[in-house]
Amino acid sequence: MPQKSAAPGRLYDNAAVFAALGDATRLRLVARLCENGPQSIVRLTEGGEVSRQAVTKHLRALEHAGLVRSGRSGRERLWEVRTQRLAEARRCLDQISEQWDHALERLRSLVEADSR
């Protein structure tokens, strides 16, 4: 039975997520936020080699992709991961992986049939 391909619109919707996570600094920021929960710019720049200005720029790119959001807590602005957006991207990757698994299985079957 042919597998349903990933909907082009769904792939397009997640392209910004994959592009944003393609940058090592942004990927590290998301990992820190996932591991430690909401954090301020001050905490996100601690122990790093990236300036507050650069971290802010990266956070804005992640926000544009829908991966993070910020909110005020007193005088601080805290940044947090939008886990739903990550889950959507994960489902898209899972679907693509499943399609590849089926394609490779069909190829294996063809090769085995030809070798008999």
N, C-alpha and C positions, 0 to 999 in steps of 0.2 A: 504494500500500500504506500503510495507516495506521501512523503512528509510535507506538512504545511510549512512553507518557508516563513522566515521572520518577516513580518509586515514591514515594508519599506518605511512607512511613517514612524513605526516604533524604533527602527534603527536610527532614523534621522533624529528623532526626539532624544535619543541617547548619545548622539555624536558629540554634543557639547560636554557631556559627562566624561566620555572617554578622552576627548581632547584635553580637558582640564586635568584629568588624572595622569596624562602623559608627561607632565612636568614633574620632575623629582621633588622639587620643593613643595609643590602643592600636594603631592601624594604623601609626603612626610607630615604636612599640616593636618590632612584628613586622618592619617593614622594616629597622630597625637590626640586629636579631638575624639576619635573613637575610643582610644585607650583611657584617656583621662577626663572625658566629659567636657562641658563648656569651659572655655578659658578666655582670658583677656589677651590682648596683643602683648602685654608685658610678659605674661607667662609663656606665650607661644614663642617669644624671641629669646627667652632665657636659655643660655648654654648653646645658642646657635651662632652661625656665622652670617645670618641674614638680618639686615636692619629692620627696624619697625616699619619703615616706609615700604620696604620690599615685601614684608609679610602682609601688610595692609593691601598692597597691590594684588598679591596672590589670593588673599581672602576674597577680594572683590571679584576676581575671575571665577573662583569656586562658587561664590554667591550667584553670579550670572548664570552658571551652569546648573544652579539649583541644588548644589551639594551642601552648602552651609547657609546659616542665617545668623543674624546677630540681634541682640536685644540688650536693653539697659538693665543693669542691676546696681542700683545706687548711682555712683558716678562712673562706674565702669561699663564698657560695652563688652559683653561676652559673646563669643562665637561658638556655635554648636553645629554638629553634623545633622543633616536632614536624612535620617536613615531610610525613609521611604524612597528617596531618589536613588540611593545606593542599591536598594532592593530591586527597583525597577531595572537598573542597569545589569544587575546580577541575573535577573530572569532572562533578559535579552541575550546575555552571554551563554546561559544554560541552553537556550533554544538553539543558538548557533552551534554550540558544542554537540547537541543531540543530532543536528542535521549532518554534521561532519561524521559522527559515529555511524549514522545510517549510510552515508555515501561510501565510507571506507568498507563497511560490511558488504555493500553491493559490489564494490571493486574486488574484494577478496573472493566473493562467490564467483565472479566472472573469471578471475585468474585461476581459481581451482577447477572450474568447469573446463577451461581451455587446456589445462595440464593433464586432463584424463584421457 
